[in-house]
Amino acid sequence: MTLRKKVLIAIGTTFSGLILILYFVSRDILLETFTHIEEENISQEVKRTLDIFSNELANLDATTSDWAGWDDTYEFIVGRNKDYIEANLVDDTFTTLNLNFIILVNLSGQIIFSKGFDLHKEEEIPIPESLIKKHLSQNSLLLRHQTTESSIKGILLLPEDILLIASRPILTSKDEGPIRGTLIFGRYLDD
């Protein structure tokens, strides 16, 4: 073997070795960087999603609070005035407030009024049986309001769908008691 061939083989081997070392080092650096960027993006998306849930629940709770602390609602839960239903619990209320369910329950756990509404089809729908049977029984958390400041809000996983829900005690317009029942607003979780 000539000296020229030996030099070319040595240079080729060295060059190939350097390329392999450079490949593995850069691959590790790039993979680590991309993994870090991906984890950061996922973390930001989860935070954004949680913020959206939090804002939606806060808005739903505020709307429920407004309606639960209202003299008209306070009188309706006892007197069952049909004028209240005709004036306030119409289809436009559901679309304006972006609600799928309105449920009013008296102190003895009896549902005084309930209505479901499909926001996309703009038509009345039934209240899911799973919501009524599991979550509106006499000892249900949604109906346990011990104080006038009580507020229950969260996400319910129903067999039919996922529901954002808020529950407030029914009070006077001055947010005073005695508590006469519970107002529940619900909205299906969608895109």
N, C-alpha and C positions, 0 to 999 in steps of 0.2 A: 504494500500500500504506500502510495506516495505521500509526501508531506502535505501536498495540496489537499488530497482527499481527507487526511487526518484533521487538518485545520477546518475544512468545510463540515465535517461530521461534528467536531467539537463546537463550532459556532452554531450549527443546526440544533444540536442537543441543548446547548445553553439557551438559545433562542426559544426552543420548544418548552424548556423548563420554566423560563421566565414567563412565557405566555400562560402556561398552566397555573403558575403561582398567581399571576395577575388576575386570571379568570376566577379562581377560587376566592381570593381576597375581595375582589370587587363584587362577586356574587353575594358573599356574606354581608358586605356593607350595604348593598342595594336591598337585599331581602330584609335586613334589620330595619333599614330606613322605611321601606314600604310597609312593613308590619307595624311600625310605630305610627306612620301616617294613617293607616287603616284603622288602628285602634283609636286614634284621636278622632277620626271622622265618625266612627261608631259611637264613641262617647258623646260627641256633640249632637248626633241625631237622637240618641236616647234622651239627652237633656232637653232638646227641643220638644220631643214627644211628651215628656213628663210636664214640661211647661204648658203645652197645649192642653193636656188633660187637666192640669191644675186651674188654668184660666177658664176652661169650659165648666168645670165643676163650681168654681167661684161665681161665675155668671149665673149658672142654673140655681145655685143656692141663694143668690141675691134676688133673683126673680121670685123664687119660692117665698122668701122672706117678705117681699113686698105684698104678695097676694095673701099670705097667711096672717100678716099684721094689718088687717083691713076690716073696718066695721061691717062692710057688706058681707064678707066671708064669715065673720064672727056671728052675724045674725042668721045667715043661711044655714049654717051647720045645725042650728037648733030649730029654726022655723021652716026650713026647706022651701023657701020662696022661689017659685017658678020664674019670676021676673029676673032673679039673679042668674039663673041658667040661661035664659033667653038673651040677656044683655051681655053676659061675660064669658060663658063657656061655649061659645060658638066656634065654628071651624076657623074663622079668621084669627081667633086667639091662638090657636095651635100654630098656624103659619107665622104669625107675628112674633110669638115667643119661641119658635122653633122647638115645639114640644111634640112628643108622641103620646104622652099620657098625663091626665090630670085625675087625681084620686083624692076625695075628701072622706075622712073617716071620723066618726064621733068618738067620744070617750069610752063607750062600751065596745069599741072595735067593729062597729057596723059601718059598712061602706055606704055613705049617704049619696055620693055621686062618683061615677067613674066613666071616663070616656077615653078611648084610644083613637089616634088619628095617624094615617099614613101621609107623611109630608110630601112624598114623591107623587103618589096617585091622588092626593088631596081628597081622601075619603075616610070615613070612620072605619076603625078596625076594633076587634075585641081586645080587652086587656088579657095578656097571657095568663093562662091558668096557673102556671108555675109561679108567677109573681103573686097572684092572689093566695094560693094555697101555702106557699113556703114563706112569703115575706110580709103578708098582711094578716097573720093570725094574731090573736089577742096578745101574745107575749113577744111579738116581733120587735126587733130593734128599731125598725122604722116608725113604730108607734109609741116608743118609750120617750116621752118628753116630760121630764120632771120639773124643768124650770122654763121660764119664758125666754131665756137665752139659748135654749137647746137647739142644736142644728145637727142633722145627720145627712151626710152626702158621701157619695162614692160611686163605685162601679159594681154592678150586679151581673154575674155571669148566669144568664138564663139559658135553658136548652134551646130557645128560639133564637137568641141573639145576645149581644152585650148591651147593657143599659146603663147610662149615666143617670143617677137618681139623687134627688134632694128631698128632705122631709123636714117640715117645720111645724111647731105648735100653732094652732089657730088662736089668734089674740085680737085685741082691739087695735084701732089705728094708732094708738099711743103705745103699742107693744106691751099692753098690760093684760093680766088675766082676770079671772081664772081661765086656764086653758080649756078650750071647748072641744078640741079634737086635733086632727093632724091633716095637713095639706101635703100631698106628694106630687112632685113634678118629675117626669121621666123623659129621657130622650135616648133613642137607639144610637149607638156608636156607629158612625159611617165613615166613609173616606174623608 
